[in-house]
Amino acid sequence: MENKAWASVLNTPLPTPILRLYTGDPDVSGLEEVSEAIANMANNDVFVRLPEFWECDASDYAVGAVHEQWVEGAWQLLAFFSRQLTPRERKYSAFDRELLALWLAVRHFRFLLEGREFTAFVDHKPLTFAMSKGTEPWSARQQRQLSYISEFTTDIQHLAGKSNFVADCLSRASVSTVQLGLDYNQMAKDQTSDLGILALKDSTTGLHLKDLPFGDAGAVLLCDVSTGQPRPVVPVNWRRSVFEAVHNLSHPGRKPSVRLVAAKFVWQGLKKDVKAWSDTCVACQRAKVHRHTKAPLERFSVPERRFDHVNIDLVGPLPPSQGFTYILTMVDRTTRWPEAVPLTSTSAADIARAFIGTWGARFGTPADLSSDRGSQFTSELWNAVADGLGMKLHRTTAYHPQANGLCERFHRSMKAALRASLADANWTDKLPWVMLGLRTAPKEDLQSSSAELVYGQPLRVPGDFLPHTTAPWSASVQRASLQDCAKAFAPVPTSQQGTPVSRVPVELHSASHVFIRHDAHRGPLKSPYDGPFRVLEHGFKHLVVDIGGRPEQVSVDRVKPAHLDLSLPPQLARPPRRGRPPRVSITSVCPPASPSRSPAPAGMDSTQSYSPAPVPRSRRGRPIVPSRHSDFVYG
């Protein structure tokens, strides 16, 4: 064959003239004779190239290819190729997937194809006309792939799918979890040295123990045959493996696990061990939901002074209206007075500017400010503004909007009013009138409106009938009246609608590890809980949990206690990495080059040591070319 012929040539010693030329000897006599000998060898029949073929195929999730050669009336397999498709590639059409399979195969084995004539076989017949059709490809990707394939071959022929079984198998090869069985030969050996089994043989029980031979090696396994089916007596070091082999198939509950294990195996204390291991199965606790934790509601203390405690939040994105897509909302906890400011962006600078220009300019700076954990309210700029104004920031826990319920309930009323009154998408012009209506609307728990609690009298709205008064207005009398109203004002806490049922597991207050509910978007087969995570501090409404080496406050409503096997070290979960990948130093990956002496610049003595300025490099190690510097030299 061709490969054997080339192997014989490679094993032949090089002629002496070539060796002299390779070692640098000036004597090159005899090279003409060597070149003629090589030309005669190339014309030998041994080096006649045999026909080569490629077969490619693509499935819904993988591609495969095989390189074959026709040798002595039979196909000889030379090379294989297979690769899984990415989620984006799986959305391709059948033509695009078949073309991708051929393109990937040519790229993978291009070192075998250069300078050779071969035929590519595919089981997708429309692909055979791709090189000869007159119309342009449908996409730029098809054009690039066909152009690359044409550099090696344009001979693409059709092969029936039933004959393309090798490439078809490679494109449908999937890797799945393999359930390993139990080594009963080793179990039989461990039975002879287990003290519990030796004591069980001498004791009086309801078991009918009998040594049963099995296998070709003549091993004997001690089993119980009292139920009519032999049940091996499991040694101590095999019990956990037996439980996992039975339980990990479908992760049933406690009672089904006990019944499944007891029907096939037996040992002393089987029910107790299986129940304990079922309770401590981390996969079951992470994937199954019995009842979510729901802590009782806690009332917020209402400040006695107005505008001392303010809740702030964002609404949006909304349909664009005059360039605005967001609304900054602020609500006073004492008077329920709301403010809404349209915004074009949600940057921390814009929010701080809107808060100071609206709330700060009208009602002063509050003592306490509650918000969620948005990036705007956790930024350094927002913290600096709060420190400069003397405000104490209160942030809610993640995925727990109930803690900022005053703003959330106001959002519901504001959106409902906008939806009912809007005739087009211009909500910016309608927002002031909606805010006027919300401020003058009486509230059941306050028995007055927010405007009356702020100004001491109701505001006039369009359509009110106000007759002319005959008594002249007096500043002293009006001031005394307002002071009397302010003295009689008593803060009213927020009302609670309904009596929600609370449920907090008793063991949660002393649990060392917990599972956290995954409230973000998750797929249909994603586990509803993440964990386990270690608890650093317990609280009535929240816990401090170690998540990836960083303490995080988590609401009690999102956690459930973790039951772990104390005999095994806890396998703590690692949260997904956030942000950009860590910066890797180039010197830690590539060893530093040997120091070389750089030429000294003009005006410096060459005997003096000179080190050039370090070349700035990117994260990938490439030199960064400064702008407007044409004389920059790459390092």
BADOSE-986155 format. One line per 2 residues: number of its first residue (from 1); for each residue x, y, z of C-alpha. Coordinates in Angstrom, 1 decimal. Layout:
BEGIN
NUM) X,Y,Z; ...
***
This chain:
BEGIN
1) 0.0,0.0,0.0; 1.0,3.6,-0.3
3) 1.6,4.1,3.4; 3.9,1.0,3.5
5) 5.8,2.4,0.5; 6.4,5.7,2.1
7) 7.5,4.0,5.3; 10.1,2.0,3.4
9) 11.4,5.2,1.8; 11.6,7.0,5.2
11) 13.5,4.1,6.7; 16.1,4.2,3.9
13) 19.4,6.0,4.9; 20.0,9.4,3.2
15) 22.6,9.4,0.5; 26.0,10.7,1.4
17) 25.8,13.9,-0.8; 22.6,14.9,1.0
19) 24.1,14.3,4.4; 27.1,16.5,3.5
21) 24.7,19.2,2.4; 22.7,18.9,5.6
23) 25.8,19.2,7.8; 27.1,22.2,6.0
25) 30.0,20.4,4.1; 31.0,22.6,1.1
27) 31.5,19.4,-1.0; 28.2,19.0,-2.9
29) 29.3,16.6,-5.6; 26.9,13.8,-6.4
31) 23.6,15.7,-5.9; 22.7,15.3,-9.6
33) 22.8,11.5,-9.3; 20.6,11.6,-6.2
35) 18.0,13.8,-7.8; 17.7,11.5,-10.8
37) 17.3,8.5,-8.4; 14.5,10.3,-6.6
39) 12.7,11.0,-9.9; 12.9,7.3,-10.9
41) 11.5,6.3,-7.5; 8.5,8.7,-8.0
43) 7.7,6.9,-11.3; 7.6,3.5,-9.6
45) 4.2,1.8,-9.4; 4.5,1.5,-5.7
47) 3.8,5.2,-5.4; 0.6,5.3,-7.5
49) -2.0,6.9,-5.3; -5.0,4.9,-4.4
51) -8.5,6.3,-4.6; -9.5,8.2,-1.5
53) -13.1,9.1,-0.3; -14.6,11.1,2.4
55) -18.0,10.4,4.0; -19.8,13.0,6.1
57) -23.0,13.2,8.0; -24.8,15.5,10.4
59) -27.5,14.8,13.0; -29.5,17.2,15.2
61) -26.7,17.4,17.8; -23.4,16.2,16.3
63) -21.4,15.8,13.0; -19.2,12.9,11.9
65) -16.8,12.1,9.1; -14.6,9.1,8.0
67) -11.6,9.0,5.6; -11.5,5.8,3.6
69) -9.2,4.4,0.9; -9.9,1.6,-1.7
71) -7.2,-1.0,-1.2; -7.2,-4.4,-2.9
73) -10.9,-4.4,-3.5; -11.9,-3.4,0.0
75) -12.5,-0.2,1.9; -9.8,0.7,4.5
77) -10.6,3.2,7.2; -7.9,5.7,7.7
79) -9.3,8.4,10.0; -12.4,9.4,12.0
81) -13.8,12.7,13.0; -16.7,13.6,15.3
83) -17.9,16.8,17.1; -20.9,17.9,19.0
85) -22.9,20.9,17.7; -23.2,24.1,19.8
87) -26.6,25.3,20.8; -26.4,27.9,18.0
89) -25.4,25.3,15.4; -28.3,23.0,16.3
91) -30.7,25.6,15.0; -29.2,25.4,11.5
93) -31.2,23.9,8.7; -30.5,20.4,7.4
95) -28.5,21.8,4.5; -26.4,24.1,6.7
97) -25.6,21.2,9.2; -24.5,18.9,6.4
99) -22.4,21.7,4.9; -20.9,22.4,8.3
101) -20.0,18.7,8.7; -18.1,18.7,5.4
103) -16.4,22.0,6.2; -15.3,20.8,9.7
105) -14.0,17.5,8.3; -11.9,19.3,5.7
107) -10.5,21.7,8.3; -9.7,18.9,10.7
109) -7.9,16.7,8.2; -6.5,19.3,5.8
111) -3.0,18.0,6.3; -4.1,14.7,4.7
113) -5.9,16.4,1.8; -3.5,19.0,0.5
115) -2.3,18.0,-3.0; -4.5,14.9,-3.2
117) -7.6,14.2,-5.3; -10.5,12.8,-3.4
119) -14.3,12.5,-3.5; -16.6,13.6,-0.7
121) -19.8,11.6,-0.2; -22.8,13.0,1.7
123) -26.3,11.6,2.2; -27.9,15.0,1.7
125) -28.4,15.3,-2.1; -29.0,19.1,-2.3
127) -25.4,19.6,-1.1; -24.1,17.9,-4.2
129) -25.3,20.8,-6.4; -23.7,23.5,-4.2
131) -20.6,23.7,-6.3; -22.4,23.8,-9.7
133) -25.5,26.0,-9.1; -25.5,29.4,-10.7
135) -27.2,31.4,-7.9; -25.3,32.9,-5.0
137) -25.3,31.1,-1.6; -28.1,32.2,0.8
139) -25.7,33.5,3.5; -22.2,34.7,3.9
141) -21.4,31.7,6.1; -22.3,29.3,3.3
143) -20.1,31.3,0.9; -17.1,31.1,3.2
145) -17.5,27.4,3.8; -18.0,26.5,0.1
147) -15.0,28.6,-0.8; -12.8,26.8,1.7
149) -14.0,23.4,0.6; -13.4,24.2,-3.1
151) -9.7,24.8,-2.3; -9.4,21.0,-1.7
153) -12.1,19.4,-3.8; -15.3,20.2,-5.8
155) -16.3,16.5,-6.3; -19.2,16.1,-3.9
157) -21.4,13.1,-4.6; -24.5,11.6,-3.1
159) -24.5,8.4,-1.0; -27.6,6.7,0.4
161) -28.1,7.1,4.1; -28.2,3.3,4.7
163) -24.7,3.0,3.1; -23.3,5.9,5.1
165) -23.4,3.9,8.3; -19.9,4.8,9.7
167) -20.3,8.6,9.4; -23.9,8.2,10.5
169) -22.8,6.4,13.7; -20.2,9.0,14.5
171) -22.7,11.9,14.2; -25.1,10.2,16.6
173) -22.7,9.0,19.2; -23.9,10.4,22.6
175) -22.3,10.1,26.0; -24.6,9.4,28.9
177) -24.2,8.5,32.5; -23.3,4.9,33.0
179) -24.7,3.1,36.0; -22.0,0.8,37.3
181) -23.1,-2.5,39.0; -21.9,-4.1,42.2
183) -18.9,-6.4,42.4; -20.4,-9.4,44.0
185) -17.1,-11.3,43.9; -15.5,-8.7,46.2
187) -18.6,-8.6,48.3; -18.4,-12.4,48.9
189) -14.8,-11.9,50.0; -15.7,-9.1,52.4
191) -18.5,-11.3,53.9; -15.9,-13.7,55.4
193) -14.2,-10.9,57.4; -17.2,-8.9,58.5
195) -17.8,-9.2,62.2; -21.5,-8.3,61.9
197) -22.2,-11.1,59.4; -20.2,-13.6,61.5
199) -22.3,-12.7,64.6; -25.5,-12.9,62.5
201) -24.7,-16.5,61.5; -24.6,-17.6,65.2
203) -27.6,-15.6,66.3; -31.3,-16.7,66.1
205) -33.3,-14.6,63.7; -36.1,-14.9,61.3
207) -33.7,-15.0,58.4; -32.9,-18.2,56.5
209) -29.2,-17.8,55.6; -27.7,-19.9,52.9
211) -24.5,-19.9,50.9; -25.3,-19.7,47.2
213) -22.7,-20.3,44.5; -22.7,-17.9,41.6
215) -20.5,-17.1,38.6; -17.9,-19.1,36.7
217) -15.3,-18.7,39.4; -17.2,-20.7,42.0
219) -17.6,-17.9,44.5; -20.1,-18.3,47.3
221) -22.3,-15.5,48.5; -24.2,-15.6,51.8
223) -27.9,-14.8,51.1; -31.3,-14.8,52.8
225) -33.8,-17.1,51.1; -36.7,-16.6,53.6
227) -38.7,-14.5,51.1; -38.3,-17.0,48.2
229) -35.8,-14.7,46.5; -32.1,-14.7,47.5
231) -31.1,-11.4,49.2; -27.3,-11.0,49.7
233) -26.3,-10.0,53.3; -24.4,-6.8,52.8
235) -21.2,-6.1,54.7; -20.7,-2.7,56.5
237) -18.4,-1.2,53.9; -20.8,-2.1,51.1
239) -24.1,-0.7,52.5; -23.7,2.8,51.3
241) -22.8,1.6,47.8; -25.8,-0.6,47.7
243) -28.1,2.2,48.7; -26.7,4.6,46.1
245) -27.0,1.9,43.4; -30.7,1.5,44.1
247) -31.6,5.1,45.1; -29.7,7.0,42.5
249) -31.7,5.5,39.6; -34.8,7.8,40.2
251) -34.2,9.3,43.7; -37.4,8.0,45.3
253) -38.6,9.0,48.8; -37.9,7.4,52.1
255) -40.5,4.7,52.0; -40.0,3.6,48.4
257) -36.2,3.5,49.0; -36.7,1.2,52.0
259) -38.9,-1.1,50.0; -36.6,-1.2,47.0
261) -33.5,-1.9,49.1; -35.2,-4.4,51.4
263) -36.6,-6.4,48.5; -33.1,-7.1,47.1
265) -30.6,-6.9,50.1; -30.6,-7.4,53.8
267) -28.5,-6.3,56.8; -29.1,-5.4,60.4
269) -30.6,-1.8,60.8; -31.5,-1.6,57.1
271) -34.6,0.7,57.5; -32.8,3.1,59.8
273) -29.8,3.5,57.5; -31.9,3.8,54.3
275) -34.1,6.5,55.9; -31.2,8.5,57.2
277) -29.4,8.3,53.8; -32.6,9.3,51.9
279) -33.0,12.3,54.2; -29.4,13.4,53.6
281) -29.4,13.0,49.8; -28.2,16.3,48.5
283) -29.6,15.8,45.0; -33.1,15.1,46.4
285) -33.0,18.1,48.7; -31.9,20.4,45.8
287) -34.4,19.1,43.3; -37.5,18.4,45.4
289) -39.9,20.9,46.9; -42.2,19.9,49.8
291) -43.2,23.3,51.2; -41.4,26.6,50.8
293) -40.5,28.5,53.9; -42.7,31.5,54.6
295) -41.8,33.7,57.5; -44.5,35.8,59.3
297) -44.8,39.5,58.2; -43.0,42.0,60.4
299) -44.4,45.5,60.7; -42.3,48.5,59.9
301) -42.0,51.2,62.6; -43.5,54.4,61.3
303) -41.3,57.5,62.1; -43.0,60.3,64.0
305) -41.6,63.0,61.8; -42.7,63.4,58.3
307) -40.2,62.8,55.5; -37.7,61.0,57.8
309) -38.0,57.6,56.1; -38.3,57.4,52.3
311) -38.6,54.4,50.0; -37.1,54.7,46.5
313) -37.3,52.5,43.4; -37.2,52.4,39.6
315) -39.9,51.6,37.1; -39.1,50.5,33.5
317) -38.1,50.2,30.8; -41.3,51.7,29.5
319) -42.3,52.6,25.9; -40.2,55.7,24.8
321) -42.0,59.0,25.4; -40.2,62.2,24.6
323) -36.9,60.3,25.2; -37.9,59.0,28.6
325) -38.0,55.3,29.3; -37.8,55.0,33.1
327) -39.5,56.5,36.2; -37.8,57.2,39.5
329) -40.4,56.8,42.3; -40.1,58.0,45.9
331) -42.7,57.5,48.7; -42.7,58.9,52.2
333) -43.4,56.2,54.8; -45.3,58.6,57.2
335) -47.6,60.5,54.8; -47.5,58.2,51.8
337) -46.6,61.2,49.6; -45.3,60.0,46.3
339) -43.0,61.6,43.7; -42.3,60.3,40.2
341) -39.5,61.7,38.0; -39.1,60.5,34.3
343) -35.6,59.5,33.4; -33.7,58.8,30.2
345) -31.2,56.4,31.8; -30.8,54.6,35.1
347) -27.2,55.5,35.9; -26.3,56.4,39.5
349) -25.5,60.0,38.5; -28.9,60.6,37.0
351) -30.7,59.0,39.9; -28.7,61.0,42.4
353) -29.4,64.2,40.5; -33.1,63.5,40.2
355) -33.4,62.6,43.9; -31.6,65.8,45.1
357) -33.4,68.1,42.6; -36.9,66.7,43.4
359) -37.1,65.3,47.0; -34.2,67.0,48.6
361) -35.1,70.4,47.2; -38.8,70.2,48.4
363) -38.7,68.2,51.6; -35.1,68.1,52.7
365) -32.9,65.0,53.2; -34.4,62.0,55.0
367) -32.7,60.2,57.8; -33.4,56.7,56.4
369) -33.6,55.6,52.7; -34.8,52.2,51.7
371) -34.2,50.7,48.3; -33.5,47.3,46.5
373) -30.2,45.9,45.6; -30.0,47.4,42.1
375) -26.6,48.4,40.8; -27.6,52.0,40.9
377) -28.3,51.9,44.7; -25.2,49.9,45.5
379) -22.7,52.0,43.6; -19.9,54.0,45.2
381) -21.5,57.2,43.9; -24.8,56.5,45.7
383) -23.0,55.6,48.9; -21.0,58.8,48.7
385) -24.2,60.9,48.2; -25.8,59.2,51.2
387) -22.8,59.9,53.4; -22.6,63.5,52.3
389) -26.3,64.1,53.0; -26.3,62.1,56.3
391) -28.7,59.4,55.1; -28.7,55.8,56.4
393) -29.2,53.3,53.5; -31.4,50.2,54.0
395) -31.2,47.6,51.2; -33.6,44.7,50.7
397) -32.3,41.1,50.3; -32.1,39.6,46.8
399) -35.4,38.5,45.2; -37.5,39.8,48.1
401) -39.5,42.8,46.9; -41.8,42.6,50.0
403) -39.3,44.5,52.0; -39.9,47.5,49.7
405) -43.6,46.9,49.5; -44.6,50.6,49.9
407) -43.0,51.5,46.5; -44.2,48.2,44.9
409) -47.8,48.9,45.8; -47.5,52.5,44.6
411) -46.2,51.1,41.2; -49.3,49.0,40.9
413) -51.6,52.0,41.4; -49.6,54.3,39.1
415) -49.4,51.8,36.2; -53.1,51.0,36.5
417) -53.9,54.7,36.3; -51.7,55.2,33.3
419) -53.1,52.2,31.5; -56.7,53.5,32.1
421) -56.1,57.1,31.0; -53.6,56.8,28.2
423) -54.9,57.1,24.6; -51.4,56.8,23.0
425) -47.8,56.1,24.1; -47.2,59.6,25.4
427) -47.2,58.8,29.1; -44.9,61.7,30.0
429) -47.6,64.4,29.6; -50.1,62.2,31.5
431) -47.9,61.4,34.5; -48.4,64.8,36.3
433) -52.2,64.5,36.2; -52.0,60.9,37.4
435) -49.7,61.9,40.3; -52.2,64.7,41.3
437) -55.0,62.2,41.4; -53.0,59.7,43.5
439) -51.9,62.4,46.0; -55.5,63.7,46.5
441) -57.1,60.3,46.7; -58.1,59.4,50.3
443) -56.5,56.3,51.8; -58.5,53.8,54.0
445) -55.8,53.3,56.6; -55.0,57.0,56.9
447) -58.6,58.2,56.6; -57.2,61.1,54.6
449) -55.2,61.8,51.5; -51.4,62.3,51.2
451) -51.9,65.9,50.3; -53.9,66.7,53.5
453) -51.1,65.1,55.6; -48.5,67.3,53.9
455) -50.3,70.6,53.4; -52.9,70.4,56.1
457) -55.8,70.9,53.6; -57.0,69.2,50.4
459) -55.7,70.3,47.0; -57.9,71.8,44.4
461) -58.4,69.6,41.3; -60.1,70.4,38.0
463) -63.9,70.3,38.5; -64.0,71.3,42.2
465) -66.7,73.9,43.3; -65.1,76.4,45.7
467) -67.4,79.3,46.6; -65.8,82.7,47.5
469) -65.2,83.1,51.2; -66.2,86.3,53.0
471) -63.6,86.0,55.9; -60.3,87.6,55.0
473) -57.2,85.4,55.1; -55.0,85.9,58.1
475) -51.5,84.5,58.3; -51.5,84.2,62.1
477) -54.8,82.4,62.2; -53.8,80.1,59.3
479) -50.5,79.3,61.0; -52.2,78.5,64.3
481) -54.6,76.2,62.5; -51.9,74.4,60.7
483) -49.9,73.9,64.0; -53.0,72.5,65.7
485) -53.5,70.0,62.8; -49.8,69.0,63.0
487) -50.0,68.5,66.8; -53.0,66.2,66.4
489) -51.3,64.2,63.6; -50.5,60.6,64.7
491) -48.4,58.3,62.5; -50.4,55.4,61.1
493) -48.6,52.1,60.2; -49.2,50.4,56.9
495) -52.2,48.1,56.8; -52.0,44.4,56.3
497) -54.4,42.9,53.9; -55.4,39.3,54.8
499) -53.7,36.9,57.2; -51.1,34.9,55.2
501) -50.1,31.6,56.6; -46.5,31.4,57.8
503) -44.3,28.3,58.0; -40.8,28.3,59.2
505) -39.1,24.9,59.9; -38.0,24.5,63.5
507) -34.5,23.2,62.5; -33.9,26.3,60.4
509) -32.9,28.5,63.4; -30.0,26.0,64.3
511) -29.1,24.7,60.8; -25.4,24.9,59.9
513) -26.1,24.7,56.1; -29.1,25.7,54.0
515) -30.3,25.5,50.4; -31.2,28.8,48.7
517) -34.2,28.9,46.3; -33.2,29.8,42.7
519) -35.6,32.7,42.0; -33.9,33.8,38.8
521) -34.8,32.5,35.4; -34.3,28.7,35.2
523) -35.0,26.1,32.7; -37.7,23.4,33.1
525) -35.1,20.8,34.3; -33.1,23.2,36.5
527) -33.2,22.4,40.2; -35.3,24.9,42.2
529) -32.7,25.1,45.0; -28.9,25.8,45.0
531) -26.6,24.7,47.6; -25.7,23.7,50.2
533) -24.2,26.8,51.6; -22.8,27.4,55.1
535) -24.7,29.7,57.5; -22.6,32.4,59.2
537) -25.3,34.1,61.2; -28.9,33.4,62.0
539) -31.7,36.0,62.2; -35.4,36.3,62.4
541) -36.0,37.6,58.9; -32.7,36.9,57.2
543) -29.6,34.8,57.3; -26.0,35.6,56.6
545) -24.7,32.9,54.3; -21.3,32.2,52.9
547) -21.7,32.2,49.1; -18.4,31.7,47.3
549) -16.3,33.0,50.2; -18.4,36.2,50.5
551) -21.1,36.8,53.2; -24.5,37.5,51.7
553) -27.8,38.4,53.4; -30.6,36.0,52.3
555) -34.2,36.3,53.2; -35.7,33.5,55.3
557) -38.4,32.9,52.7; -35.8,31.7,50.2
559) -34.0,29.1,52.3; -34.6,25.6,53.7
561) -32.4,23.7,56.1; -30.0,21.2,54.7
563) -29.7,17.7,56.2; -26.2,16.5,55.6
565) -24.4,13.2,56.5; -22.1,14.1,59.3
567) -19.8,11.1,58.5; -18.9,12.7,55.2
569) -17.3,16.2,54.6; -20.0,18.6,53.2
571) -19.7,19.3,49.5; -20.5,23.0,49.4
573) -21.8,24.5,46.2; -19.9,27.0,44.1
575) -21.9,29.9,42.7; -21.4,30.9,39.1
577) -18.6,33.3,38.4; -19.8,36.9,38.0
579) -18.3,39.6,35.8; -15.2,39.3,33.7
581) -12.8,36.4,34.1; -9.8,37.0,36.4
583) -6.9,38.7,34.8; -4.0,36.3,34.2
585) -0.5,37.6,34.1; 1.5,36.7,31.0
587) 4.6,36.0,33.0; 2.6,33.3,35.0
589) 1.7,31.5,31.8; 4.9,32.0,29.7
591) 8.3,32.0,31.4; 10.2,35.3,31.0
593) 12.7,35.3,28.2; 16.4,35.4,28.8
595) 17.6,39.0,29.4; 19.2,40.5,26.4
597) 21.1,43.7,26.3; 19.3,46.5,24.4
599) 21.3,49.1,22.5; 21.8,52.2,24.5
601) 20.3,55.4,23.1; 22.4,58.2,21.6
603) 24.2,60.2,24.2; 24.6,57.4,26.7
605) 27.8,55.4,27.3; 27.5,51.9,26.0
607) 29.2,50.5,29.1; 26.3,51.7,31.3
609) 23.4,49.4,31.9; 20.3,50.4,30.0
611) 16.8,48.9,30.3; 14.2,50.0,27.8
613) 10.8,51.2,28.9; 8.3,48.4,29.4
615) 5.9,47.9,26.4; 2.3,48.2,27.4
617) 0.5,45.0,26.7; -3.2,43.9,26.6
619) -4.7,41.2,28.7; -3.9,38.7,25.9
621) -0.2,39.7,25.9; -0.3,41.7,22.7
623) 1.6,45.0,22.6; -0.7,48.1,22.6
625) 0.2,50.5,19.9; -0.2,54.1,21.1
627) -2.2,56.4,18.9; -0.3,58.9,16.8
629) 3.0,57.2,17.3; 4.3,55.9,14.0
631) 7.8,55.2,15.3; 6.5,52.6,17.9
633) 8.5,49.4,17.8; 6.9,46.1,18.9
635) 8.6,44.5,21.8
***
